[in-house]
Amino acid sequence: MTPKEISPGLVVQRFTPPLALADFKLIAFDMDSTLINIECIDEIADAVGKKAEVAAITEATMRGEIKDFKESLRRRVALLKGVPVDALQKVYDERLKLNPGAERLVGACKAAGLKVLLVSGGFTFFANRVKDRLGIDFARSNLLDEAEGKLTGEVVQQSWGDICDGAEKRRTMLEVASLLGVSPQEAIAVGDGANDLPMMGEAGLSVAFHAKPKVREQAMVAINEGGLDRLLEVLR
């Protein structure tokens, strides 16, 4: 179908609204620049005067210009070597905010019976706090290594792997759907960057939130203005 702007900044393509939110059983969110207002790694890098260098790599990765997310993340995390661990708490306290509409959308999803997944190429320090803050059911993200109160510049191996890239986001969403006994077609995936496209491609409904052009083009719904809760304008 031809993309249609159903109200300013809300574009629907390859999807005919309205559907009921209760038609879905799972919603998967990216975290950085989707559920929250910042790219956490860029703000951590600011603590050692390397924000511009790290942010340039982040931006190129999210636009899809750097194809290997794992290598991109390793390069950026290496630049964080020596950052005091307490800098992460400072970023959380002073810079991290939930994006507009996040609480309302997550609350509406939970009220409609959906399970909520946060799956992030960011870090557990932030993901676990956002999970608790919003009452999210599942979270998967990367774990920064630390020693003697400082970051080592490496990522810790976890039971599922070391880095949550686009392929791992897709696998995680499918795994959670399987655990819940639901089809991927009963899942919604919300993201903003190129590494969100693999999971968005599997979901019954893909949503781009203030996203990079490549992501907007491929999503079924694009929220280009306003908050995350604008999704409720197409899901009753």
C-alpha positions as CSV (number, residue, x, y, z in Angstrom):
1,M,0.0,0.0,0.0
2,T,1.0,3.6,-0.4
3,P,2.4,5.2,2.8
4,K,-0.3,7.3,4.4
5,E,0.2,10.0,7.0
6,I,-2.9,9.5,9.1
7,S,-2.1,12.5,11.3
8,P,1.0,14.8,11.4
9,G,4.1,12.8,12.0
10,L,2.4,9.4,12.0
11,V,2.8,7.4,8.9
12,V,1.2,4.0,8.1
13,Q,2.5,1.7,5.4
14,R,2.0,-2.0,4.6
15,F,-0.5,-2.1,7.5
16,T,-4.2,-1.2,7.7
17,P,-5.4,0.3,11.0
18,P,-7.1,0.0,13.3
19,L,-6.2,-3.3,14.9
20,A,-6.8,-4.0,18.6
21,L,-3.7,-3.9,20.9
22,A,-5.1,-7.1,22.4
23,D,-4.6,-8.8,19.0
24,F,-0.9,-9.0,20.0
25,K,0.7,-10.9,22.8
26,L,4.3,-9.5,22.9
27,I,5.9,-6.1,22.3
28,A,9.7,-5.8,22.0
29,F,11.4,-2.4,22.5
30,D,14.9,-1.2,21.7
31,M,16.1,1.0,24.5
32,D,18.6,3.7,23.5
33,S,16.8,6.5,21.6
34,T,13.6,4.5,21.7
35,L,12.4,3.9,25.2
36,I,14.9,6.5,26.5
37,N,16.2,9.8,25.2
38,I,20.0,9.1,25.0
39,E,22.5,6.7,23.5
40,C,24.1,5.6,26.8
41,I,27.4,4.7,25.4
42,D,27.9,8.2,24.0
43,E,27.1,9.8,27.4
44,I,29.5,7.4,29.2
45,A,32.2,8.4,26.7
46,D,31.6,12.0,27.6
47,A,33.2,11.2,31.0
48,V,36.6,10.7,29.3
49,G,36.2,13.4,26.7
50,K,35.5,10.9,23.9
51,K,31.8,11.6,23.2
52,A,32.3,13.0,19.7
53,E,34.5,10.0,18.7
54,V,32.1,7.4,20.1
55,A,28.9,9.2,18.9
56,A,30.2,9.3,15.3
57,I,30.6,5.5,15.3
58,T,27.2,5.1,17.0
59,E,25.5,7.3,14.4
60,A,27.1,5.5,11.4
61,T,26.1,2.2,12.9
62,M,22.5,3.2,13.5
63,R,22.2,4.5,10.0
64,G,23.5,1.1,8.7
65,E,26.7,2.5,7.3
66,I,28.8,0.3,9.6
67,K,27.4,-3.1,9.0
68,D,29.1,-5.1,11.8
69,F,27.4,-4.0,15.0
70,K,29.6,-6.3,17.1
71,E,32.8,-4.8,15.8
72,S,31.4,-1.3,16.1
73,L,30.4,-1.9,19.8
74,R,33.8,-3.4,20.6
75,R,35.5,-0.3,19.1
76,R,33.3,2.0,21.2
77,V,33.6,0.0,24.4
78,A,37.4,-0.1,24.1
79,L,37.3,3.7,24.2
80,L,35.6,3.6,27.6
81,K,38.6,1.9,29.2
82,G,39.4,3.6,32.5
83,V,36.0,5.3,33.0
84,P,35.0,5.1,36.7
85,V,32.0,2.8,37.2
86,D,30.2,5.5,39.2
87,A,30.1,7.5,36.0
88,L,27.3,5.2,34.8
89,Q,25.1,6.1,37.8
90,K,25.8,9.8,37.0
91,V,24.6,9.3,33.4
92,Y,21.5,7.5,34.7
93,D,20.7,10.2,37.3
94,E,21.5,13.3,35.3
95,R,21.0,12.5,31.6
96,L,18.7,9.5,31.1
97,K,15.0,10.2,30.7
98,L,12.2,8.0,29.4
99,N,11.0,9.2,26.1
100,P,7.6,10.8,25.9
101,G,4.7,8.3,25.9
102,A,6.9,5.4,27.0
103,E,5.1,4.9,30.3
104,R,1.7,5.3,28.8
105,L,2.4,2.8,25.9
106,V,4.0,0.2,28.2
107,G,1.1,0.5,30.6
108,A,-1.5,0.1,27.8
109,C,0.3,-3.0,26.5
110,K,0.4,-4.6,30.0
111,A,-3.3,-3.7,30.5
112,A,-4.2,-5.4,27.2
113,G,-2.3,-8.6,28.3
114,L,0.9,-8.2,26.3
115,K,4.3,-9.2,27.7
116,V,7.0,-6.6,27.3
117,L,10.5,-7.2,26.2
118,L,13.4,-4.8,26.3
119,V,16.2,-5.9,24.0
120,S,19.2,-3.6,23.6
121,G,22.6,-3.2,22.1
122,G,23.2,-1.0,25.2
123,F,24.1,-2.0,28.7
124,T,22.6,-4.0,31.6
125,F,23.4,-1.1,34.1
126,F,20.7,1.0,32.3
127,A,18.5,-1.7,30.9
128,N,17.8,-3.3,34.2
129,R,16.9,0.0,35.8
130,V,14.6,0.9,32.9
131,K,13.1,-2.6,33.1
132,D,12.3,-2.1,36.8
133,R,11.1,1.5,36.3
134,L,8.5,0.5,33.6
135,G,7.6,-2.9,35.0
136,I,9.0,-4.7,31.9
137,D,8.9,-8.5,31.9
138,F,12.1,-9.5,30.1
139,A,15.4,-7.7,29.2
140,R,18.5,-8.6,27.4
141,S,21.5,-6.3,26.9
142,N,25.3,-6.2,27.1
143,L,27.4,-6.3,30.3
144,L,30.3,-4.0,30.6
145,D,33.4,-5.5,32.3
146,E,34.8,-3.7,35.3
147,A,37.8,-4.1,37.6
148,E,38.9,-2.0,40.6
149,G,36.0,0.4,40.1
150,K,36.8,1.2,36.5
151,L,35.6,-0.1,33.1
152,T,38.1,-2.4,31.4
153,G,37.0,-1.5,27.8
154,E,35.6,-5.0,27.2
155,V,32.2,-6.7,27.2
156,V,31.5,-9.7,29.4
157,Q,30.4,-13.1,27.9
158,Q,26.9,-14.0,29.1
159,S,25.1,-17.3,28.8
160,W,23.5,-16.4,25.4
161,G,26.7,-14.7,24.0
162,D,28.8,-11.6,24.3
163,I,27.1,-8.8,22.3
164,C,23.4,-8.2,21.6
165,D,23.5,-7.2,18.0
166,G,20.7,-7.2,15.4
167,A,20.8,-11.0,15.0
168,E,20.6,-11.5,18.7
169,K,17.7,-9.0,19.0
170,R,15.8,-11.1,16.4
171,R,16.7,-14.4,18.1
172,T,15.7,-13.0,21.6
173,M,12.3,-11.8,20.3
174,L,11.7,-15.2,18.7
175,E,12.8,-17.0,21.8
176,V,10.5,-15.1,24.1
177,A,7.6,-15.5,21.7
178,S,8.3,-19.3,21.7
179,L,8.5,-19.4,25.5
180,L,5.1,-17.6,25.6
181,G,3.7,-20.0,23.0
182,V,2.8,-17.2,20.6
183,S,3.6,-16.6,16.9
184,P,6.0,-13.8,15.8
185,Q,3.0,-12.4,13.9
186,E,1.5,-11.7,17.4
187,A,4.5,-9.6,18.3
188,I,5.2,-5.8,17.9
189,A,8.8,-4.6,17.5
190,V,9.7,-1.0,18.1
191,G,13.1,0.5,17.2
192,D,15.1,3.3,15.6
193,G,18.3,1.9,14.2
194,A,19.6,-0.5,11.6
195,N,20.3,-3.1,14.3
196,D,16.6,-3.2,15.1
197,L,15.6,-4.2,11.5
198,P,16.1,-8.0,12.0
199,M,13.6,-8.2,14.8
200,M,11.3,-5.7,13.1
201,G,11.3,-7.9,10.0
202,E,10.0,-10.9,12.0
203,A,7.3,-9.1,13.9
204,G,3.6,-8.9,12.9
205,L,3.8,-5.2,13.4
206,S,7.1,-3.1,13.0
207,V,7.2,0.4,14.4
208,A,9.9,3.0,13.7
209,F,10.3,5.7,16.4
210,H,12.0,8.9,15.3
211,A,14.1,6.5,13.3
212,K,16.9,6.6,10.8
213,P,15.7,6.8,7.1
214,K,16.5,3.2,6.4
215,V,14.4,2.0,9.3
216,R,11.5,4.4,8.6
217,E,11.3,3.0,5.0
218,Q,11.0,-0.6,6.1
219,A,8.7,-0.2,9.1
220,M,4.9,-0.7,8.9
221,V,4.3,2.3,11.1
222,A,6.6,5.3,11.5
223,I,6.2,7.7,14.4
224,N,8.2,10.7,13.2
225,E,6.7,13.3,15.7
226,G,5.5,13.1,19.2
227,G,5.7,10.3,21.8
228,L,5.7,6.5,21.7
229,D,2.1,6.4,22.8
230,R,1.1,7.7,19.3
231,L,1.1,4.0,18.4
232,L,-2.2,3.9,20.3
233,E,-3.7,6.0,17.5
234,V,-3.5,3.0,15.2
235,L,-3.9,0.2,17.8
236,R,-7.2,0.5,19.7
